[in-house]
Amino acid sequence: MNAIFTDVSFQNITDVANRYGISVNAVTDLTYNLMASNGTMAQFNIPELGGGGQWMQGGMTMVGDMFNYQLKATVDGLCIELSNLINQGAIQYKPLPKPKNHNQSGFQSGFSGNWWGDLGAPNSTGSQNNTSYAIFNNIRRLAIQQNGKVTVFDTLDNQIGGVGQQQGGNYSVSFTSQYGNVDLNTLPIVSGGKEVSNPIQEQQQVENVVSNQQEPDFVDQTKEPVNTGINNTDFEEDIFVKIEKLAALKDKSILSVEEFENKKAELLSRL
């Protein structure tokens, strides 16, 4: 693991280890696994904790010795405390310095260093089958380098905690989250290759959405019907569907809260 915990974080990890009578190294390894999912789950293989095991927020705890209930309670307690500390920001990685040599896309050449452009320090990294990846659950990003091209995905609400070998598809690695296998084809691409996002273009896209110029079909569907034979109930339902779509854009930070409220008020005024 390349990332290093801050001094305060390491002290918090040490305090938890001492309370449970577990070695600091074992608890540190468990923390690394939890950090990969922002504290929601952990898959580990730690001899001091019974070897292979799994923990998931919400009550699922599995250990190698399935009938050792004391060990299971210990693992559950450790994961809950560490997860709470992660969510509170009491366990964090040290910020890593920006190297002098990096390419135009903001990523270090070769995708093999500790710094990953403006994304900062990853929760976890790895490389297999000529593919490198970095997981940033705290900022909902997944960066993959394959065949010399770096692609950055928005992971939405997926907390990626597992990596495996992909059978077919565009990438040789696969990822799992709290929902199961992650289909990369369904994730929005933030940037690909050496291309970087253009803030001016992104702002124009937001303005187009607000002014109903980006998607003509969306505008046509929200206009008041001119045909008096149209069912008013259907029209009202259509208005609420459009408000739900705007809410989804707001949740993805494409629309601001103010823009969403203004557009919602406009649509409701047509009822």
Buried (B, 14 or more C-beta within 10 A) or exposed (E): BBBEBBEEBBEBBEEBBEEBEBEBEBBBBBBBBBBBBBBBBBBBEBEBBBEEBBBBBEEEBBBBEEEEEEBBEBBBBBBBBBBEBBEEEBBBBEEBEEEEEBEEBBBBEEBEBBBBBEBBBBBBBEEEEEBBBBBBBBEBBBBBBBEEEBBBBBBBEBBBBBBEEBEEEEBBBBBBBBEEEBEBEEBEEBBBEEEBEEEEEEEEEBEEBBEBEBEEEBEEBBEEEEEEEEEEEEBEEBBEEBBEBBEEBBEEEBBEEEBBEBBBEEBEEEE
